[in-house]
Amino acid sequence: MTTLFDAFISYGRADSKPFAQNLQSRLTAQGFNVWFDFNDIPLAVDFQNQIDDGIEKASHFLFIISPHSVNSPYCLKEIELAIKLNKRIIPILHVMGISQETWQQRNPNGTEEEWEAYKEKGLHESYQNMHPTIRKLNWVYFQEGVNDFEASLADLVKLLRSHSDYVEQHTRFLAKALEWERNQKQHRWLLVGAERQQAEAWLKVRFKDEQPPCLPTDLHCEYITESIKNANNLMTQLVIAYSDVDKATMEKIRRSLRRESITVWTNTTDIHTGEAFEEAIRRGIEQADNLVYLLSPDSVNSTYCQQELDLAVSLHKRIIPVLVRETPVEQIPPALQRLQYIDLTDNVKEEDYRLDESQLLRILNQDEAYYREHKILLTKALKWKEQYQNPSILLRGYNLRSAEAWLKVAQKRTQHLPTALQEEFITESLRQPPLESLDVFISYSRADSDLARKLNDALQMQGKTTWFDQESIASGSDFHHEIQAGIKACDNFLFILSPRSIKSPYCADEVDYAASLNKRFITVLHQPVDSADLHPELAKIQWIDFNQNQREFNANFNQLIRALDTDREHVRLHSKWSQRALEWQQHDKSDDLLLRGNELAIAQDWLQETNQSRKKPTATNLQNAFIEASIAAKEAHLHQEESRRKRELKQARRIIVVSVTALIGLIGLTSLAVVQWRESEQRMAGQIDALSRFSQILVKSNLKLDALIEGIRAGELFKESNSEKLEIKRRINQTLQTVIYDDSVRERNRLTGHEEPVISVVFSPDGNTIASASYDKTVRLWNREGELLHSLSGHEEPVISVVFSPDGNTIASASLDKTVRLWNREGELLHILSGHEETVGRVVFSPDGNTIASASLDKTVRLWNREGELLHSLSGHEASVYIVVFSPDGKTIASASEDKTVRLWNLEDLTLDALMHRACDWVEDYLKSNAPESDKFLCDEVKQ
């Protein structure tokens, strides 16, 4: 840890060494840590380096005035370094001048002429050659024999203790800034967390009624604003567009803005080695609130400046023109002509520039919150677009509500309106279905908010959904309740370890609650901690040290992603059953909330595997009780159903026996009636009526096919009778209508709701869910009773293929919009599979469900995993690929194409050399004649 000093003593040995030693001793007795060369320069080291280091790390520079010190070149170097570092300089007058007698004692062989020459140069007294800075400051008087030492010491101590916090922070942040500068201004040396917040607050301190004890250096301002920029993921408050000719003016403006804690992007500081110049400028403008344009004849003729201006205009950024040199009006770009500019060309004195600087600051502070939100939403929307509309980047919770409110206000403005992309991003965020669970809850101390924010953004970019209080809690909400709801909803509990977080009672409460739910803990070490202070739950976990790899974020972040992806499905189900169990408990263990059907089967398997293999996190007692209660309810229901079925079967058999007995009698009578039909016409009508009644009994017993058969027999018997009685005919027709036109016989259900033709429909493996794909760009999920469960929206063009995974948990849909989308049974979008360059006409799962194959008009078949990552792109067909199928063992893929070939691909050895070509003449015949009508229709549609 760097040692800082309260004061550095600079003095001339010939005149003031005993005095300086005494002063150092007395100040030390007062509790001050004083740097003094006799005590603080080790042997055999560079003397000047030690001196410089002492001045850098001392809050006050005490200069003991005497003829020797004023005229010493070594003391002059010390003064100049203290001035350069804007140190608080306190001059102490010890000796104003020396007598000839004193000079003679020091120079025994000196002559009168030498003494006169000595005086001529002013070496005998302190004022003539005194440094101007020392001369203009008020001195503390310690003249021997003139001033009272104790009184003067008391004045000095009082001065040292005035504004001591401000001066000490000046020194502390300067020492860190110098270390940053000496390490090539690498990001890992910047301020973070609470220390960065302290530095920002210190830079904003102003002394209204008195002079400041010292001023920040330019290095202070640059270091602190770069730390702020780093904390905000390199986003800034403004970009300066300028011509190289105006670079000096740019640097002056930048220094002024940094002094006000304003973050600035320029091409001289923010383009990294090896980074594309135009790409870096584009990123800088996208991530800035404002563009300050330095207007001059050179800038208006600069291609780069024009490109920067055009981009800022297209992104609806606020543009602030600053006229730095007279420019012909006709040369000023149209986008700037209607804007009021700040004119620096009339500046004569420094005060004139200060007035213009104040005007610029007023503009920047006006509607500052609006432009900051405009930037943040634009940056997120652009990331969302670049990530192929990655749903994990969409807004949720408080962030979404805040963005929605901002958009309503923004749309009513006359300047700097929201962009179309921002509107689309917010609209899509509002449209997304609520998630059953999130991937990560981030627990941290406010002092570590920089890293927490960076982790949150990086996790979202990796497709992870996060619960982060800065994005998820609105001001004024029940903080404790929202925190607990967030922990319940997340699969993983990520804790950022630092001295502040492990001692925070709020963080401890979060850890306790997460532990009560058996959440999986993942810890990230941000700053060194004492293991003895760790919460017992945190002490169990091996942390991911973010100080490794020279604190390179991405290298350490990769370890975090690997940890999160371990046993991902197990952890996701742990959260799911935990939430369902808690809801069941909160509603007095209502049977209505127990698991059923496929969900219960999955939960049983999960619980069995968890308990047998002792997977982490383990099941909670509540989860065990909830799943066991669901199993018991299922068994009770099955028992009731079995009893009911037996009763109904017994009743049906009784009815059938009675009816068949009656039928046999009737048949016998009918046979007799054939011989004597003319004498027994009325008896025939009774037989026909009995058959009709029997058919109706069968309908009521749900034996509808038998009912239909008996109804037809009654009709045929009526024909054989040659009866002309209309009454008998009417009764038979009525019976047949009851049976034949019963909806349950002809059509079980009609699923309506699509707004365009339905092109594909499939059952889930368990037969309980139907998925339909339509030209209305949606997939709809229905139950067997025809009720709409979910409508899956997101495709931008008609959906032409839909399929369930073998386990029934995932739905894949293929569309004319060139994408495949993966959904879960709750209708939530899991992944977008992007990469095809033309329509995707068919999508299928492998038998084990781990691989998805898509066939496209772009002549390729692509293979993906369940996480949406592209595994292989199979090229070789010379025309559109219409059909793709897996072999039953899942080791081979067959693809059929318009190029009249079927190609087989071996998945066990999928290399370019192993790709197999199979030219089969029967494909064309298949498509023309042997193919099912559904395939022909699909092929025709794709060709069109």
SVG drawing of the C-alpha trace seen along z (x, -y; Angstrom):
<svg xmlns="http://www.w3.org/2000/svg" viewBox="-102 -45 144 112">
<polyline fill="none" stroke="black" stroke-width="0.4" points="0.0,0.0 1.3,-3.5 2.6,-5.5 1.4,-9.2 2.9,-12.1 1.3,-15.1 4.2,-17.4 7.5,-17.6 10.2,-20.0 12.4,-21.8 15.2,-23.9 18.7,-25.2 21.2,-23.3 23.6,-26.1 20.9,-28.4 18.2,-26.1 19.2,-22.5 18.9,-22.6 15.6,-24.6 14.3,-22.1 15.2,-19.2 13.5,-20.8 10.4,-21.6 10.1,-18.1 10.4,-16.7 7.7,-19.1 5.3,-18.3 5.8,-14.6 4.9,-15.1 1.7,-16.8 0.8,-13.6 1.9,-14.6 3.8,-12.2 6.6,-14.5 9.0,-13.6 12.5,-14.8 15.6,-14.0 17.7,-13.0 15.1,-10.4 13.5,-9.3 16.3,-8.8 17.8,-5.3 21.5,-4.7 22.7,-3.9 19.6,-5.2 19.0,-7.9 18.8,-11.0 16.7,-13.1 14.2,-10.3 13.6,-10.0 13.1,-13.7 10.6,-13.7 8.7,-10.7 8.5,-12.5 7.0,-15.6 4.5,-13.6 3.2,-11.8 3.1,-14.7 0.0,-16.8 1.8,-20.0 5.1,-21.4 6.8,-23.4 9.4,-25.7 11.7,-27.2 12.8,-30.6 16.4,-31.5 19.1,-32.9 20.5,-29.4 17.2,-27.8 16.1,-30.6 19.3,-30.5 19.8,-26.7 19.3,-24.9 18.1,-21.8 15.5,-23.7 14.4,-25.3 13.8,-21.9 11.7,-21.0 9.6,-24.2 9.0,-23.7 7.9,-20.1 5.5,-21.2 4.1,-23.9 3.7,-21.4 1.8,-19.0 -0.4,-21.9 0.8,-21.1 -0.4,-23.2 2.8,-25.3 3.3,-26.9 6.3,-29.3 8.0,-29.5 10.2,-32.5 13.2,-31.5 16.1,-33.8 15.6,-36.9 19.3,-37.7 22.7,-36.8 25.4,-39.2 28.9,-39.6 30.1,-38.0 28.0,-34.9 29.3,-34.8 32.9,-35.1 32.4,-32.2 31.3,-30.0 34.0,-31.4 37.1,-31.9 39.3,-32.9 36.7,-35.2 37.7,-38.7 35.8,-42.0 35.5,-42.0 34.0,-38.5 31.5,-39.6 30.4,-42.6 30.1,-40.3 28.0,-37.9 25.7,-40.7 25.5,-42.0 24.0,-38.7 21.5,-38.8 22.9,-35.6 23.0,-37.1 19.2,-37.7 16.0,-35.9 13.8,-38.3 15.8,-39.3 16.0,-35.8 12.9,-34.4 10.6,-32.3 7.6,-34.3 5.2,-31.7 6.8,-31.8 6.9,-35.6 3.1,-36.0 2.0,-33.6 1.5,-34.6 4.3,-33.3 4.4,-31.8 7.0,-33.7 9.6,-31.7 12.4,-34.2 14.7,-33.4 14.8,-36.2 11.9,-37.9 8.9,-35.6 7.6,-33.4 8.3,-29.8 5.4,-28.2 2.9,-30.8 4.2,-30.3 4.0,-26.5 0.4,-26.8 -0.4,-28.8 1.3,-26.3 -0.5,-23.3 -3.8,-25.1 -3.0,-25.7 -2.0,-22.1 -5.3,-20.9 -7.5,-23.3 -9.1,-21.6 -6.9,-18.5 -9.4,-16.0 -9.4,-17.9 -5.6,-18.2 -5.1,-14.6 -7.4,-13.4 -5.5,-15.7 -2.3,-13.8 -3.9,-10.3 -5.6,-10.6 -2.4,-12.3 -0.3,-9.3 -2.7,-6.9 -2.9,-9.0 0.9,-9.1 1.0,-5.3 -1.6,-5.0 0.4,-7.3 3.6,-5.3 1.8,-2.1 0.8,-3.3 -2.6,-4.4 -3.9,-0.9 -7.6,-0.5 -6.7,1.8 -5.0,-1.1 -8.1,-3.3 -10.3,-4.0 -13.3,-1.7 -16.2,-1.5 -16.4,-3.7 -12.9,-5.2 -14.0,-6.3 -17.1,-7.8 -15.0,-9.7 -12.7,-11.0 -15.6,-12.3 -17.1,-14.0 -13.7,-15.6 -13.3,-16.9 -16.6,-18.7 -15.7,-20.5 -15.7,-24.3 -14.6,-26.9 -17.0,-29.8 -15.8,-32.3 -12.1,-31.5 -9.2,-30.4 -8.8,-26.6 -5.8,-25.2 -4.7,-23.6 -6.1,-22.9 -6.5,-19.6 -3.9,-19.1 -4.8,-18.2 -3.6,-14.7 -6.1,-14.5 -8.9,-15.5 -8.0,-13.1 -7.5,-10.2 -10.8,-10.7 -12.9,-11.3 -11.3,-8.2 -12.3,-6.2 -15.8,-7.5 -15.8,-6.6 -14.5,-3.1 -17.3,-2.7 -19.9,-3.5 -18.6,-1.0 -16.7,-3.6 -19.8,-5.7 -19.2,-9.5 -21.0,-12.8 -19.7,-14.2 -17.5,-13.6 -15.4,-16.5 -15.3,-16.6 -12.5,-18.8 -9.8,-19.4 -6.2,-18.6 -5.5,-22.3 -7.7,-23.1 -6.2,-20.5 -4.8,-23.0 -8.3,-24.5 -9.8,-21.0 -7.3,-20.2 -8.1,-23.4 -11.8,-22.7 -11.3,-19.1 -9.2,-20.2 -12.0,-22.7 -14.7,-20.0 -12.7,-17.4 -12.2,-19.9 -16.0,-19.8 -16.1,-16.0 -17.4,-15.7 -16.3,-12.7 -15.0,-13.4 -14.3,-11.1 -11.6,-12.2 -9.7,-10.4 -6.3,-11.2 -7.2,-9.3 -9.9,-6.8 -8.8,-4.8 -6.9,-1.8 -3.9,-0.4 -5.0,1.9 -8.6,0.7 -10.3,-0.4 -10.4,-4.2 -13.8,-4.7 -15.3,-1.9 -13.9,-3.5 -15.3,-6.9 -18.7,-5.4 -18.7,-3.7 -17.6,-6.9 -20.5,-8.9 -23.1,-6.1 -22.0,-6.0 -22.0,-9.8 -24.8,-12.2 -23.6,-15.1 -21.4,-16.0 -19.4,-19.2 -18.4,-20.4 -15.4,-22.8 -16.4,-24.9 -13.6,-26.2 -12.7,-26.4 -10.7,-23.2 -13.3,-21.2 -16.1,-22.0 -13.8,-20.7 -12.8,-17.6 -14.3,-14.3 -13.9,-12.8 -15.7,-15.7 -18.5,-15.5 -18.9,-11.7 -19.0,-12.3 -21.6,-15.0 -23.8,-12.9 -23.7,-10.0 -24.6,-12.2 -27.6,-13.6 -28.7,-10.1 -28.7,-9.0 -30.6,-12.1 -27.7,-13.3 -27.6,-16.8 -25.0,-18.8 -23.3,-21.9 -21.3,-24.0 -18.4,-26.0 -16.9,-28.6 -13.1,-28.5 -12.2,-30.4 -14.1,-32.6 -15.9,-30.4 -17.8,-31.5 -21.6,-30.9 -22.0,-29.2 -19.4,-26.5 -21.2,-25.7 -22.9,-22.2 -26.7,-22.5 -27.2,-20.5 -25.3,-23.3 -26.7,-26.4 -29.9,-26.4 -28.1,-25.9 -26.9,-28.7 -23.2,-28.4 -20.7,-29.4 -18.3,-32.0 -14.7,-31.8 -13.3,-34.1 -14.1,-37.2 -12.0,-36.1 -9.4,-38.6 -8.8,-37.7 -9.0,-34.5 -12.1,-35.8 -13.8,-35.9 -13.0,-32.2 -14.4,-31.5 -17.7,-33.0 -17.9,-30.9 -17.0,-27.8 -19.8,-28.6 -22.2,-28.8 -21.1,-25.4 -21.6,-23.9 -25.1,-25.4 -26.0,-23.7 -24.6,-20.4 -26.5,-20.5 -29.8,-21.4 -31.9,-18.2 -28.9,-16.2 -31.0,-13.3 -32.9,-13.0 -29.8,-12.8 -28.1,-10.3 -31.2,-8.0 -31.2,-8.6 -27.6,-7.3 -28.1,-4.4 -31.2,-3.1 -29.6,-3.6 -26.5,-1.7 -28.6,1.2 -30.8,1.2 -27.7,1.3 -26.3,4.2 -29.6,6.0 -29.6,5.5 -25.9,6.6 -26.7,9.7 -29.5,10.7 -32.2,9.5 -30.8,11.4 -33.8,11.5 -31.6,11.4 -30.6,7.8 -34.3,6.7 -35.4,4.4 -37.3,5.7 -38.7,4.6 -37.8,1.0 -35.6,0.4 -38.5,1.2 -40.9,-1.0 -38.4,-3.8 -37.8,-3.4 -41.5,-3.3 -42.0,-6.6 -39.0,-8.2 -40.4,-7.2 -43.7,-8.8 -42.0,-12.1 -39.5,-11.8 -42.1,-11.3 -43.6,-14.7 -40.3,-16.6 -39.5,-18.7 -35.7,-18.0 -33.6,-14.9 -36.5,-12.5 -36.0,-8.8 -34.7,-6.8 -36.8,-4.1 -34.5,-1.5 -35.0,-2.7 -38.8,-2.6 -38.6,0.9 -36.3,2.0 -38.7,0.7 -41.8,2.1 -40.2,5.5 -39.2,5.3 -42.8,4.6 -44.0,7.5 -41.8,10.2 -43.6,12.8 -42.6,12.9 -39.8,15.3 -40.4,18.1 -36.9,17.8 -33.7,15.7 -30.1,17.0 -28.3,14.8 -29.0,12.7 -26.1,10.2 -25.4,9.5 -22.8,6.8 -21.9,3.8 -22.5,0.3 -18.8,-0.2 -18.4,2.4 -21.1,1.2 -18.6,0.6 -17.8,4.3 -21.4,5.3 -22.6,3.1 -19.9,4.5 -20.7,8.1 -24.4,7.4 -23.9,6.0 -21.4,8.8 -23.7,11.5 -26.6,10.1 -24.4,10.0 -23.7,13.7 -27.4,14.5 -27.8,14.7 -30.9,13.1 -30.0,11.2 -31.6,9.7 -29.6,6.5 -31.1,4.0 -30.0,1.0 -32.2,2.4 -34.9,4.3 -36.1,2.1 -38.0,-1.1 -37.4,-3.9 -40.0,-3.8 -40.7,-0.1 -40.5,2.4 -36.8,3.1 -36.7,6.1 -39.6,7.8 -38.2,7.1 -34.8,8.5 -36.4,11.7 -38.5,12.1 -35.4,11.6 -33.5,14.3 -36.4,16.7 -36.6,16.1 -32.9,16.7 -31.1,20.0 -27.7,18.8 -26.7,16.4 -23.6,14.5 -21.8,12.7 -19.0,10.1 -16.5,10.5 -14.9,7.4 -14.1,6.0 -17.3,3.9 -19.6,6.6 -18.7,9.3 -19.3,6.8 -22.6,5.4 -25.7,6.5 -27.8,6.1 -25.6,8.5 -25.6,10.9 -29.5,11.0 -29.4,11.8 -26.9,14.6 -29.1,16.0 -32.2,16.0 -30.5,17.6 -29.1,20.3 -32.6,21.0 -33.6,21.8 -30.6,23.9 -29.6,21.7 -26.4,22.4 -23.7,19.9 -21.0,18.5 -18.5,16.1 -16.3,13.5 -13.3,12.1 -13.1,8.4 -10.8,7.2 -8.7,9.2 -10.7,10.3 -10.0,11.9 -11.4,15.5 -12.2,15.3 -14.8,12.6 -16.7,14.6 -20.3,15.7 -20.3,19.5 -22.2,20.1 -19.7,18.0 -16.8,19.7 -17.9,23.1 -17.5,21.9 -14.3,21.7 -14.3,18.2 -13.4,17.0 -10.5,14.6 -11.0,11.5 -7.5,10.3 -5.9,13.1 -4.7,12.7 -3.5,9.2 -7.1,8.3 -8.0,8.8 -11.8,8.8 -12.6,11.1 -10.1,13.8 -11.7,14.0 -15.2,13.6 -14.8,16.8 -14.3,18.8 -17.6,17.3 -19.5,18.3 -18.1,21.9 -19.3,22.1 -22.8,20.8 -23.1,23.3 -22.3,26.3 -25.4,28.4 -27.5,25.6 -30.7,27.7 -30.5,29.0 -30.1,25.5 -32.9,24.1 -35.3,26.9 -34.2,26.2 -35.4,22.6 -38.6,23.7 -39.7,26.2 -38.6,23.8 -40.9,21.1 -43.8,23.5 -43.3,25.0 -43.2,21.5 -46.4,20.5 -48.0,23.8 -47.0,23.1 -48.2,19.4 -51.6,20.6 -52.1,23.1 -50.8,26.0 -53.8,25.9 -54.2,29.0 -54.9,26.7 -51.2,25.7 -49.7,29.2 -47.8,30.5 -49.5,32.7 -48.9,34.5 -45.6,34.0 -44.4,31.4 -44.8,33.9 -42.9,36.6 -40.0,34.1 -40.0,33.1 -40.0,36.7 -37.0,37.5 -35.2,34.4 -35.8,35.1 -34.7,38.7 -31.5,37.8 -30.7,34.9 -31.1,37.2 -29.2,40.2 -26.3,38.3 -26.2,35.7 -26.2,32.9 -25.6,29.3 -27.7,27.4 -29.6,30.1 -33.4,30.2 -35.0,28.2 -37.3,29.8 -40.1,27.8 -39.3,29.0 -39.4,32.6 -42.7,32.1 -44.2,30.3 -43.2,33.0 -44.2,35.8 -47.6,34.2 -48.0,33.9 -47.2,37.6 -49.7,38.6 -52.3,36.4 -51.6,38.1 -51.9,41.6 -55.2,40.6 -56.5,39.2 -55.6,42.4 -57.3,44.5 -60.4,42.4 -60.3,42.6 -59.9,46.4 -62.8,46.7 -65.0,44.5 -64.0,46.3 -64.9,49.6 -68.3,48.3 -69.0,46.9 -67.8,50.1 -70.0,52.2 -73.0,50.0 -72.2,50.0 -72.0,53.8 -75.3,54.1 -77.0,51.8 -75.4,53.6 -76.4,57.1 -80.0,55.9 -80.0,54.3 -78.4,57.2 -80.9,59.6 -83.7,57.3 -82.1,57.2 -81.9,61.0 -85.6,61.1 -86.3,58.4 -84.3,60.2 -86.2,63.3 -89.4,61.4 -88.1,59.7 -87.4,63.1 -90.9,64.2 -92.2,60.9 -90.4,61.5 -92.5,64.6 -95.7,62.8 -94.7,59.2 -98.1,58.3 -99.8,59.4 -97.2,57.8 -96.3,54.3 -96.8,52.7 -94.5,55.2 -91.8,54.3 -92.1,50.7 -91.4,51.7 -88.3,53.6 -87.0,50.6 -87.8,48.3 -86.0,50.6 -82.9,50.6 -83.0,46.8 -83.3,46.6 -80.4,49.1 -78.3,46.8 -79.1,43.8 -78.1,45.9 -74.8,46.6 -74.3,42.9 -74.8,42.1 -72.4,44.8 -69.8,43.1 -69.7,46.2 -70.2,43.9 -69.0,46.2 -71.3,49.0 -74.1,46.4 -73.4,45.5 -73.5,49.1 -76.8,49.8 -78.3,46.7 -77.4,47.8 -78.9,51.3 -82.2,49.6 -82.2,47.6 -81.5,50.7 -84.2,52.7 -86.7,49.8 -85.8,50.1 -86.3,53.9 -89.8,53.4 -91.0,51.3 -93.0,49.4 -94.6,46.2 -95.4,44.9 -93.9,41.4 -94.0,41.6 -91.5,44.6 -89.3,42.9 -89.2,39.7 -88.2,41.5 -85.4,43.4 -84.1,40.1 -84.1,38.5 -82.1,41.4 -79.6,41.3 -79.2,37.6 -78.5,37.9 -75.7,40.4 -74.3,39.4 -74.3,35.6 -73.0,35.7 -70.0,33.4 -68.0,35.7 -68.3,38.4 -67.5,36.2 -65.1,33.5 -63.7,33.5 -62.6,29.8 -61.9,26.9 -58.9,24.7 -59.5,21.2 -57.5,18.0 -54.9,17.8 -55.4,14.9 -53.8,16.5 -53.6,20.0 -52.1,22.7 -49.2,24.4 -48.0,26.9 -49.4,28.7 -47.8,31.3 -48.6,33.1 -46.2,33.0 -44.7,36.5 -47.1,36.9 -50.1,36.0 -51.3,33.3 -50.3,30.2 -50.8,29.2 -48.5,26.7 -49.7,24.9 -47.6,22.7 -49.3,20.0 -48.7,17.4 -49.8,14.9 -46.1,15.2 -47.1,17.0 -47.0,20.4 -49.9,21.3 -50.0,23.9 -53.3,25.6 -54.5,28.3 -56.6,31.3 -59.7,29.4 -58.9,26.8 -58.0,24.1 -55.3,21.7 -52.3,22.0 -49.8,19.6 -49.3,17.5 -45.6,17.4 -44.8,14.1 -41.5,12.9 -41.0,14.2 -41.1,11.4 -42.4,13.5 -44.7,16.6 -43.9,19.6 -43.8,22.8 -42.5,25.5 -43.0,26.4 -41.8,29.4 -41.5,30.6 -38.3,32.0 -38.4,35.7 -38.8,34.8 -41.6,32.3 -40.0,29.4 -38.8,27.4 -40.6,26.2 -38.6,25.3 -40.2,23.1 -38.8,22.3 -39.8,19.2 -39.5,17.3 -37.6,14.7 -34.5,16.9 -34.4,17.9 -35.3,20.8 -36.6,20.0 -36.6,22.2 -39.4,21.9 -40.3,23.6 -43.7,25.1 -44.7,21.9 -44.2,19.9 -41.0,18.2 -38.4,17.5 -35.2,19.4 -32.9,18.7 -32.9,17.3 -30.9,19.4 -29.7,16.9 -27.3,17.5 -29.3,18.8 -29.4,16.5 -32.7,17.6 -36.0,19.1 -35.8,22.0 -38.3,24.6 -37.9,27.4 -36.6,28.0 -36.2,31.3 -34.7,32.6 -32.3,35.5 -33.7,38.6 -31.8,37.6 -33.1,34.0 -29.7,32.5 -29.2,31.4 -31.5,29.3 -31.2,29.5 -32.6,26.8 -33.0,27.0 -33.0,23.8 -33.4,22.3 -29.8,21.0 -28.7,24.6 -27.4,25.5 -28.3,27.7 -27.2,26.2 -26.8,28.1 -27.3,26.3 -27.3,27.3 -30.1,26.7 -28.4,23.4 -28.7,22.0 -25.0,22.3 -24.1,23.2 -22.3,26.6 -21.9,27.2 -23.0,25.8 -23.4,28.6 -22.8,27.2 -22.8,29.2 -26.3,29.0 -26.6,26.9 -30.1,25.8 -32.6,25.2 -32.8,27.9 -36.4,28.8 -36.3,31.7 -33.9,32.9 -34.3,36.0 -32.3,37.8 -31.8,41.6 -33.4,43.5 -30.0,43.8 -29.3,40.1 -25.9,40.8 -26.8,39.9 -28.7,37.0 -30.4,37.1 -31.2,34.0 -33.3,33.7 -32.9,30.8 -34.2,29.2 -30.9,30.2 -32.4,33.7 -30.2,35.3 -30.4,36.7 -27.2,36.3 -26.2,38.3 -24.1,36.8 -22.3,38.8 -22.5,37.0 -19.8,39.2 -17.2,38.0 -18.4,34.7 -15.4,33.3 -15.1,32.0 -13.5,35.2 -16.2,37.3 -19.2,35.5 -21.0,38.1 -22.8,37.3 -25.7,39.4 -27.3,38.7 -30.7,40.3 -33.0,40.0 -36.0,40.9 -36.1,37.6 -37.7,35.8 -40.2,38.5 -40.8,38.4 -41.5,34.7 -43.7,35.0 -45.8,38.0 -44.9,40.1 -44.6,37.3 -47.4,36.7 -49.7,33.8 -48.3,31.8 -44.8,32.1 -45.9,31.2 -47.7,28.2 -44.6,27.1 -42.3,27.5 -44.7,25.5 -44.8,22.7 -41.1,22.5 -40.6,22.5 -43.0,19.6"/>
</svg>
